[in-house]
Structures are given as C-alpha cells and as structure tokens.
Amino acid sequence: SYSTPLRPDFLWFRGAKPLVAFDAKFRTDSENSARGQGADLHKMHAYCDAVGVGAALALHPGTQTTFFDRARGPLSQIPLRAALEGAALGVGLWGARPASSV
C-alpha cells in the first residue's frame, strides 16, 4: 500500500501474480467463539485493494466459515480449490481448528 505497509501472512501465487492472501488470526469474537471478528474482514478488504489479490481469507480458530463473494454475496463455505484457482473473488473468515486425538 502507498500509505502503510500491508503484509499478509501468506500469499498464493499463480505464476508471478498473487491470487489469494491468507492471514492467521488467533482470536475469536467474544460473543461466539466459533466466529472470527468483523475487524478481520476489514483487513481482508485492505489486502485485496493493497496487494491486488482476488480473494483474502482470515484464518481463525473457530468452526464457522463465511465468504463474501463479490458476485453471489455471503456463502457459508468456500471451496479452497476455487480460491486457489482464482475462481472465488471476495473476502472471508475461514474457521479451522486442529484435530485432537486422545
């Protein structure tokens, strides 16, 4: 960005072009631990604009995933392959928890 440095944790490239920005968030919404925070969505918008990617996902330690597709609106999930191939355009919160074994 020309006004402030923005560096996502991970950028997925196809050739020399960045397609997807991923940023890990280690906090959750205080009202519902399954969701990420709305402020993280704002950061994903900033990554799309500043880095020029088609999709930006905040990875959070929850169970809910929401993707806001530019053409289709809110979706309850996003196929990761679609984002990595450049077919999903928008921002989202992607919930992922490590599996535990006893």
TORSETOR-813354 format. One record per atom (N, C-alpha, C): x, y, z; residue in three letters; residue number from 0; atom name. Coordinates in steps of 0.2 Angstrom, whole numbers, plus 5000, padded with zeros to 4 digits. Each point is the difference from the previous one (the first is absolute). Layout:
BEGIN
px | py | pz | residu | num | atome
X | Y | Z | ALA | NUM | CA
...
This chain:
BEGIN
px | py | pz | residu | num | atome
5004 | 4994 | 5000 | SER | 0 | N
4996 | 5006 | 5000 | SER | 0 | CA
5004 | 5006 | 5000 | SER | 0 | C
4998 | 5005 | 4997 | TYR | 1 | N
5004 | 5007 | 5000 | TYR | 1 | CA
5000 | 5003 | 5006 | TYR | 1 | C
4995 | 4999 | 5005 | SER | 2 | N
5000 | 5004 | 5006 | SER | 2 | CA
5002 | 4996 | 5006 | SER | 2 | C
5000 | 4994 | 5000 | THR | 3 | N
5002 | 4996 | 5006 | THR | 3 | CA
5002 | 4993 | 4997 | THR | 3 | C
5005 | 4997 | 5003 | PRO | 4 | N
5002 | 4993 | 4998 | PRO | 4 | CA
4995 | 4995 | 5002 | PRO | 4 | C
4998 | 4996 | 4995 | LEU | 5 | N
4995 | 4994 | 5001 | LEU | 5 | CA
5003 | 4994 | 4998 | LEU | 5 | C
5001 | 4995 | 5004 | ARG | 6 | N
5003 | 4994 | 4999 | ARG | 6 | CA
4996 | 4994 | 5003 | ARG | 6 | C
4996 | 4997 | 4995 | PRO | 7 | N
4997 | 4994 | 5003 | PRO | 7 | CA
5005 | 4994 | 5002 | PRO | 7 | C
4998 | 4996 | 5004 | ASP | 8 | N
5004 | 4994 | 5002 | ASP | 8 | CA
5002 | 4996 | 4994 | ASP | 8 | C
4996 | 4999 | 4996 | PHE | 9 | N
5001 | 4995 | 4994 | PHE | 9 | CA
4997 | 5003 | 4994 | PHE | 9 | C
5003 | 5000 | 4994 | LEU | 10 | N
4997 | 5001 | 4994 | LEU | 10 | CA
5001 | 4994 | 4995 | LEU | 10 | C
4995 | 4999 | 4997 | TRP | 11 | N
4999 | 4994 | 4995 | TRP | 11 | CA
5001 | 5003 | 4993 | TRP | 11 | C
5005 | 4998 | 4996 | PHE | 12 | N
5001 | 5003 | 4994 | PHE | 12 | CA
4999 | 4995 | 4994 | PHE | 12 | C
4998 | 5002 | 4995 | ARG | 13 | N
4999 | 4996 | 4993 | ARG | 13 | CA
5005 | 5004 | 4996 | ARG | 13 | C
5006 | 4997 | 4998 | GLY | 14 | N
5005 | 5003 | 4996 | GLY | 14 | CA
5002 | 5006 | 5004 | GLY | 14 | C
5001 | 5006 | 4998 | ALA | 15 | N
5002 | 5006 | 5003 | ALA | 15 | CA
4995 | 5004 | 5004 | ALA | 15 | C
4993 | 4998 | 4999 | LYS | 16 | N
4995 | 5003 | 5002 | LYS | 16 | CA
4997 | 4998 | 5007 | LYS | 16 | C
4999 | 5004 | 5005 | PRO | 17 | N
4997 | 4997 | 5006 | PRO | 17 | CA
4993 | 5000 | 4999 | PRO | 17 | C
4997 | 4994 | 5002 | LEU | 18 | N
4993 | 4999 | 5000 | LEU | 18 | CA
4996 | 5000 | 5006 | LEU | 18 | C
5003 | 4998 | 5006 | VAL | 19 | N
4996 | 4999 | 5006 | VAL | 19 | CA
5005 | 5002 | 5006 | VAL | 19 | C
4997 | 5004 | 5004 | ALA | 20 | N
5004 | 5002 | 5006 | ALA | 20 | CA
4997 | 4996 | 5006 | ALA | 20 | C
5004 | 4997 | 5004 | PHE | 21 | N
4998 | 4997 | 5007 | PHE | 21 | CA
5003 | 5003 | 5005 | PHE | 21 | C
4996 | 5002 | 5006 | ASP | 22 | N
5003 | 5003 | 5006 | ASP | 22 | CA
4997 | 4996 | 5006 | ASP | 22 | C
5005 | 4998 | 5004 | ALA | 23 | N
4998 | 4996 | 5006 | ALA | 23 | CA
4998 | 5005 | 5005 | ALA | 23 | C
4994 | 4998 | 5003 | LYS | 24 | N
4998 | 5004 | 5006 | LYS | 24 | CA
4999 | 4995 | 5006 | LYS | 24 | C
5002 | 5002 | 5006 | PHE | 25 | N
5000 | 4995 | 5005 | PHE | 25 | CA
4995 | 5002 | 5006 | PHE | 25 | C
4995 | 5004 | 4998 | ARG | 26 | N
4995 | 5002 | 5004 | ARG | 26 | CA
4993 | 4999 | 4997 | ARG | 26 | C
4995 | 5000 | 5004 | THR | 27 | N
4993 | 4999 | 4997 | THR | 27 | CA
4996 | 5005 | 5003 | THR | 27 | C
4994 | 5001 | 4997 | ASP | 28 | N
4995 | 5004 | 5003 | ASP | 28 | CA
4998 | 4998 | 5007 | ASP | 28 | C
5000 | 5005 | 5004 | SER | 29 | N
4998 | 4999 | 5007 | SER | 29 | CA
4993 | 4997 | 5002 | SER | 29 | C
4995 | 5002 | 4995 | GLU | 30 | N
4994 | 4997 | 5001 | GLU | 30 | CA
4999 | 4993 | 4998 | GLU | 30 | C
5004 | 4998 | 4995 | ASN | 31 | N
4999 | 4993 | 4997 | ASN | 31 | CA
5007 | 4998 | 4998 | ASN | 31 | C
5003 | 4995 | 5004 | SER | 32 | N
5006 | 4998 | 4998 | SER | 32 | CA
5001 | 4996 | 4994 | SER | 32 | C
4995 | 4999 | 4997 | ALA | 33 | N
5000 | 4996 | 4993 | ALA | 33 | CA
5001 | 5005 | 4994 | ALA | 33 | C
5000 | 5006 | 5001 | ARG | 34 | N
5000 | 5005 | 4995 | ARG | 34 | CA
5007 | 5004 | 5001 | ARG | 34 | C
5002 | 5003 | 4994 | GLY | 35 | N
5006 | 5005 | 5000 | GLY | 35 | CA
4997 | 5007 | 5002 | GLY | 35 | C
5004 | 5005 | 5000 | GLN | 36 | N
4998 | 5006 | 5001 | GLN | 36 | CA
4999 | 5004 | 4994 | GLN | 36 | C
4995 | 5005 | 5000 | GLY | 37 | N
4998 | 5004 | 4994 | GLY | 37 | CA
5006 | 5004 | 4998 | GLY | 37 | C
5004 | 5003 | 5005 | ALA | 38 | N
5006 | 5004 | 4998 | ALA | 38 | CA
5005 | 4996 | 4996 | ALA | 38 | C
5000 | 4993 | 5000 | ASP | 39 | N
5004 | 4997 | 4996 | ASP | 39 | CA
4998 | 5000 | 4993 | ASP | 39 | C
4993 | 5001 | 4999 | LEU | 40 | N
4998 | 5000 | 4993 | LEU | 40 | CA
5002 | 5007 | 4997 | LEU | 40 | C
5000 | 5005 | 5004 | HIS | 41 | N
5003 | 5007 | 4997 | HIS | 41 | CA
5007 | 4999 | 4998 | HIS | 41 | C
5004 | 4996 | 5004 | LYS | 42 | N
5007 | 4999 | 4998 | LYS | 42 | CA
5000 | 4996 | 4993 | LYS | 42 | C
4996 | 4996 | 4999 | MET | 43 | N
5000 | 4996 | 4994 | MET | 43 | CA
4998 | 5004 | 4994 | MET | 43 | C
4995 | 5005 | 5001 | HIS | 44 | N
4999 | 5005 | 4995 | HIS | 44 | CA
5006 | 5004 | 4998 | HIS | 44 | C
5004 | 5002 | 5005 | ALA | 45 | N
5006 | 5004 | 4999 | ALA | 45 | CA
5005 | 4996 | 4996 | ALA | 45 | C
5001 | 4993 | 5002 | TYR | 46 | N
5004 | 4996 | 4996 | TYR | 46 | CA
4998 | 4999 | 4993 | TYR | 46 | C
4994 | 5000 | 4998 | CYS | 47 | N
4998 | 4999 | 4993 | CYS | 47 | CA
5001 | 5006 | 4997 | CYS | 47 | C
4999 | 5006 | 5003 | ASP | 48 | N
5002 | 5007 | 4996 | ASP | 48 | CA
5007 | 5001 | 5000 | ASP | 48 | C
5004 | 4999 | 5005 | ALA | 49 | N
5007 | 5002 | 5001 | ALA | 49 | CA
5005 | 4995 | 4996 | ALA | 49 | C
4998 | 4993 | 5000 | VAL | 50 | N
5004 | 4995 | 4997 | VAL | 50 | CA
4998 | 4998 | 4994 | VAL | 50 | C
4993 | 5002 | 4998 | GLY | 51 | N
4998 | 4998 | 4994 | GLY | 51 | CA
4998 | 4993 | 4999 | GLY | 51 | C
4998 | 4997 | 5005 | VAL | 52 | N
4998 | 4993 | 4999 | VAL | 52 | CA
4992 | 4999 | 4999 | VAL | 52 | C
4998 | 4995 | 4998 | GLY | 53 | N
4993 | 4999 | 4998 | GLY | 53 | CA
4996 | 4998 | 5006 | GLY | 53 | C
5003 | 4996 | 5005 | ALA | 54 | N
4997 | 4998 | 5006 | ALA | 54 | CA
5005 | 5001 | 5006 | ALA | 54 | C
4997 | 5001 | 5006 | ALA | 55 | N
5004 | 5000 | 5006 | ALA | 55 | CA
4996 | 4997 | 5006 | ALA | 55 | C
5004 | 4995 | 5003 | LEU | 56 | N
4996 | 4996 | 5005 | LEU | 56 | CA
5004 | 5001 | 5007 | LEU | 56 | C
4996 | 5002 | 5005 | ALA | 57 | N
5003 | 5000 | 5007 | ALA | 57 | CA
4999 | 4993 | 5003 | ALA | 57 | C
5005 | 4997 | 5002 | LEU | 58 | N
4999 | 4993 | 5003 | LEU | 58 | CA
5000 | 5001 | 5008 | LEU | 58 | C
4995 | 4997 | 5003 | HIS | 59 | N
4999 | 5001 | 5007 | HIS | 59 | CA
4998 | 4994 | 5003 | HIS | 59 | C
5001 | 4999 | 5007 | PRO | 60 | N
4999 | 4994 | 5003 | PRO | 60 | CA
4993 | 4998 | 5002 | PRO | 60 | C
4996 | 5001 | 4995 | GLY | 61 | N
4993 | 4999 | 5002 | GLY | 61 | CA
4997 | 4994 | 4995 | GLY | 61 | C
4993 | 5000 | 5000 | THR | 62 | N
4997 | 4994 | 4996 | THR | 62 | CA
4996 | 5003 | 4995 | THR | 62 | C
4999 | 5006 | 4999 | GLN | 63 | N
4996 | 5003 | 4995 | GLN | 63 | CA
5004 | 5003 | 4995 | GLN | 63 | C
4998 | 4999 | 4993 | THR | 64 | N
5003 | 5003 | 4995 | THR | 64 | CA
4995 | 5004 | 4996 | THR | 64 | C
5002 | 5007 | 4998 | THR | 65 | N
4995 | 5004 | 4996 | THR | 65 | CA
5004 | 5003 | 4995 | THR | 65 | C
4998 | 5000 | 4994 | PHE | 66 | N
5003 | 5003 | 4994 | PHE | 66 | CA
4996 | 5005 | 4997 | PHE | 66 | C
5002 | 5006 | 4999 | PHE | 67 | N
4996 | 5005 | 4997 | PHE | 67 | CA
5002 | 5001 | 4992 | PHE | 67 | C
4996 | 4996 | 4996 | ASP | 68 | N
5002 | 5000 | 4993 | ASP | 68 | CA
4998 | 5006 | 4997 | ASP | 68 | C
5004 | 5003 | 4995 | ARG | 69 | N
4998 | 5007 | 4997 | ARG | 69 | CA
4994 | 4999 | 4996 | ARG | 69 | C
4999 | 4995 | 4997 | ALA | 70 | N
4994 | 4999 | 4995 | ALA | 70 | CA
4994 | 4997 | 5004 | ALA | 70 | C
5001 | 4995 | 5004 | ARG | 71 | N
4995 | 4996 | 5003 | ARG | 71 | CA
4998 | 5002 | 5007 | ARG | 71 | C
5004 | 5004 | 5004 | GLY | 72 | N
4998 | 5002 | 5006 | GLY | 72 | CA
5003 | 4995 | 5006 | GLY | 72 | C
4997 | 5000 | 5006 | PRO | 73 | N
5003 | 4996 | 5005 | PRO | 73 | CA
4999 | 4992 | 4998 | PRO | 73 | C
5005 | 4996 | 5002 | LEU | 74 | N
4999 | 4993 | 4999 | LEU | 74 | CA
5003 | 4997 | 5007 | LEU | 74 | C
4997 | 4994 | 5001 | SER | 75 | N
5002 | 4997 | 5007 | SER | 75 | CA
5006 | 4996 | 4999 | SER | 75 | C
5003 | 4999 | 4994 | GLN | 76 | N
5006 | 4997 | 4999 | GLN | 76 | CA
5003 | 5002 | 4994 | GLN | 76 | C
5006 | 4999 | 4999 | ILE | 77 | N
5004 | 5001 | 4994 | ILE | 77 | CA
5004 | 4994 | 4998 | ILE | 77 | C
5000 | 4997 | 4994 | PRO | 78 | N
5004 | 4995 | 4998 | PRO | 78 | CA
5007 | 5003 | 4999 | PRO | 78 | C
5005 | 4998 | 5004 | LEU | 79 | N
5007 | 5002 | 5000 | LEU | 79 | CA
5003 | 5000 | 4993 | LEU | 79 | C
4998 | 4995 | 4997 | ARG | 80 | N
5003 | 4999 | 4993 | ARG | 80 | CA
4997 | 5006 | 4995 | ARG | 80 | C
4994 | 5002 | 5001 | ALA | 81 | N
4998 | 5006 | 4996 | ALA | 81 | CA
5004 | 5006 | 5002 | ALA | 81 | C
5001 | 5001 | 5006 | ALA | 82 | N
5004 | 5006 | 5002 | ALA | 82 | CA
5007 | 4999 | 4997 | ALA | 82 | C
5003 | 4995 | 5000 | LEU | 83 | N
5007 | 4999 | 4998 | LEU | 83 | CA
5001 | 5000 | 4992 | LEU | 83 | C
4994 | 4998 | 4997 | GLU | 84 | N
5000 | 5001 | 4993 | GLU | 84 | CA
4998 | 5007 | 4997 | GLU | 84 | C
4998 | 5004 | 5005 | GLY | 85 | N
4998 | 5007 | 4998 | GLY | 85 | CA
4993 | 5000 | 4998 | GLY | 85 | C
4996 | 4995 | 5001 | ALA | 86 | N
4993 | 5000 | 4998 | ALA | 86 | CA
4995 | 5003 | 5006 | ALA | 86 | C
5003 | 5001 | 5006 | ALA | 87 | N
4996 | 5003 | 5005 | ALA | 87 | CA
5003 | 5007 | 5001 | ALA | 87 | C
4996 | 5005 | 5000 | LEU | 88 | N
5002 | 5007 | 5001 | LEU | 88 | CA
4996 | 5003 | 5006 | LEU | 88 | C
5004 | 5002 | 5005 | GLY | 89 | N
4997 | 5003 | 5005 | GLY | 89 | CA
5004 | 5000 | 5007 | GLY | 89 | C
4997 | 5000 | 5005 | VAL | 90 | N
5003 | 5000 | 5007 | VAL | 90 | CA
4996 | 4995 | 5004 | VAL | 90 | C
5004 | 4998 | 5005 | GLY | 91 | N
4997 | 4995 | 5005 | GLY | 91 | CA
5003 | 4998 | 5006 | GLY | 91 | C
4997 | 4997 | 5005 | LEU | 92 | N
5002 | 4998 | 5006 | LEU | 92 | CA
5000 | 4992 | 4999 | LEU | 92 | C
5006 | 4997 | 5001 | TRP | 93 | N
5000 | 4993 | 4999 | TRP | 93 | CA
5001 | 4996 | 5007 | TRP | 93 | C
4996 | 4997 | 5003 | GLY | 94 | N
5001 | 4996 | 5006 | GLY | 94 | CA
5003 | 4994 | 5000 | GLY | 94 | C
5005 | 4999 | 5004 | ALA | 95 | N
5004 | 4993 | 4999 | ALA | 95 | CA
5003 | 4999 | 5007 | ALA | 95 | C
4998 | 4994 | 5003 | ARG | 96 | N
5003 | 4998 | 5006 | ARG | 96 | CA
5004 | 4994 | 4999 | ARG | 96 | C
5006 | 4999 | 5003 | PRO | 97 | N
5004 | 4994 | 5000 | PRO | 97 | CA
4996 | 4994 | 5003 | PRO | 97 | C
5000 | 4995 | 4997 | ALA | 98 | N
4997 | 4994 | 5002 | ALA | 98 | CA
5004 | 4997 | 5006 | ALA | 98 | C
4996 | 4998 | 5005 | SER | 99 | N
5003 | 4997 | 5006 | SER | 99 | CA
4999 | 4993 | 5001 | SER | 99 | C
5005 | 4996 | 5002 | SER | 100 | N
4999 | 4993 | 5001 | SER | 100 | CA
5002 | 4998 | 5007 | SER | 100 | C
4997 | 4995 | 5002 | VAL | 101 | N
5001 | 4998 | 5007 | VAL | 101 | CA
5003 | 4993 | 5000 | VAL | 101 | C
